[in-house]
């Protein structure tokens, strides 16, 4: 099955893309290209700066934007995404389906990658038919194929050649909220920090439930860009459509915090998919998806690009200013009398020795904060053990209360425990990761400031000694969640070597004794589950914390070494040429002066443009 393409006569006109926004992006790319070329012309001494500029240009060119599709189950989220793709690839049904976040990104051919919560390698599926890939997704992302995520899937990534995906957007199908599967709602809430914007799908039956209103208020606290999709409008006539839309706006205003201020699009995802499948232009226009696509394209191309351009513009300016400073150091070192240069070089090398002592002290302080953070993790793990045992014991008691007298079904209690372990520990994992992420950020902030001050002092010492301006670079965030824990849902815990299975022996005993033995067995089960899962969470968080502190320390050392190498290297190279009475000194001064002037002008233009 092929995906038909619906042509647009003038995409820029349709999406409302401002020529000024487009021109700004082009200007930024051109200026960045000029900066790269000038830095490359300076030779191998500036190769690291060229690498940084090229990496920033690549980030600009490949900017990814996460756009999640959210909403209650049975609202048509997967059908909406299928209509964007032009193929019924994602599973759809009248029962709650999507259990795993599914990422749709651009690729020239259909390709599916399944990532797992533990260290298992991802599974890749390519070169298969549409039906085969549909079956693959059915087995991994649905409650039917992967109940309670028993396969331990973290996320599924689908590459697809759809037009809308070619502009850097990644569409994300999320688990539906409000179904009987409470872990789906929690999984979606936990996923929201990864989203840059969201399409919130509702429909007229009813337009907004209490569950959706509560969820929407949570969404608004975590996602700043929100668009509403009022789906299934093909079931209503014009009068009913106006009434439903008016009621929806009223409910939004009453039950949410500013929800009625976001764009609302009336669509029929079913008609839109049929329009793509049969290449029916009239049906496509009637579906309302054309307006959604155009609005999103305009948003993605203009606002997304502007935000990314502003962020990268500052980093590009930093790199260019660094190059300009080194050029000016070289120029000044080539111009002042040799004896004067030797004296200034000695003073600067003393400054570098002092800076090295401060760097060692800074690393010692960082090591101390890492140890204190790990102690805090052990305390959090112990508190979670106590909390989880109490919580799971309540689940067992509730299961017993729901049983009839004498009917003690161990399997049903274990099922209840398994489901609760998934939701409880998934929520706990998100809380622990978020809490320690925040703690690490706060802990590392003074270290960042101390490192910035140290690097600034080195640059400032060089600048003051050689009478040139200096520029302080920015710092980067350190904490990143890379490892995610997986959950043990059921763990068999024998007591003593047994000849007859306990369950078989129980059948021979009175009901009161059976209940007591079962409770003891379940108590051991809970202890084993808690011990295993808390340790799993503790270990994953421990690795994240160690990675964060190690990466942060490495980055600080690297920045320190780069600063010394850049400043001292420029002065030392000029001193060597002076000692050797190089004939190229005059040419170097002229060349460096021209490059410094041009790069400073480019940095200024980028600063003004972004």
ABEGO torsion letter per residue (X at the ends): XBBBBBBBABAAAAAGBBAAAAAAAAAAAAAAAAAAAAAAAAEAAAAAAAAAAAAAAAAAAABBBBBBBBEBBGAGAAAAAAAAAGBBABBBBABBABABBBBBBBBABBBBBBBBABABBBBBBBGBBAAAAAAAAAAAABAAABBGGAAGBABBBBBBABAAAAAGBBBBBBBBBGBABAAAAAAAAAAAAABABBBBBBBAOBABBAAAAAAAAAAAAABABBBBBBBGAAABBAAAAAAAAAAAAAAAAAABBGAAABBBBBBBAAAAAAAAAAGBAAAAAAAGAAAAAAAAAAAAAAAAAAAAAAAAAAAAAAAAAAAAAAAAAAAAAAABBAAAAAAAAAAAAAAAAAAAAAAAAAAAAAAAAAAAAAAAAAAAAAAAAAAAAAAAAAAAAAAAAABBBGBBBAAAAAAAAAAAAAAAAAAAAAAAAAAAAAAAAAAAAAAAAAAAAAAAAAAAAAAAAAGBBBBBBBBBBABBBABBBBBBABBBBBABBBABBAAAAAAABBAAAAAAAAAAAAAAAAAAAAAAAAAAAAAAAAAAAAAAAAAAAAAAAAAAAAAAAAAAAAAAAAAAAAAAGBAAAAAAAAAAAAAAAAAAAAAAAAAAAX
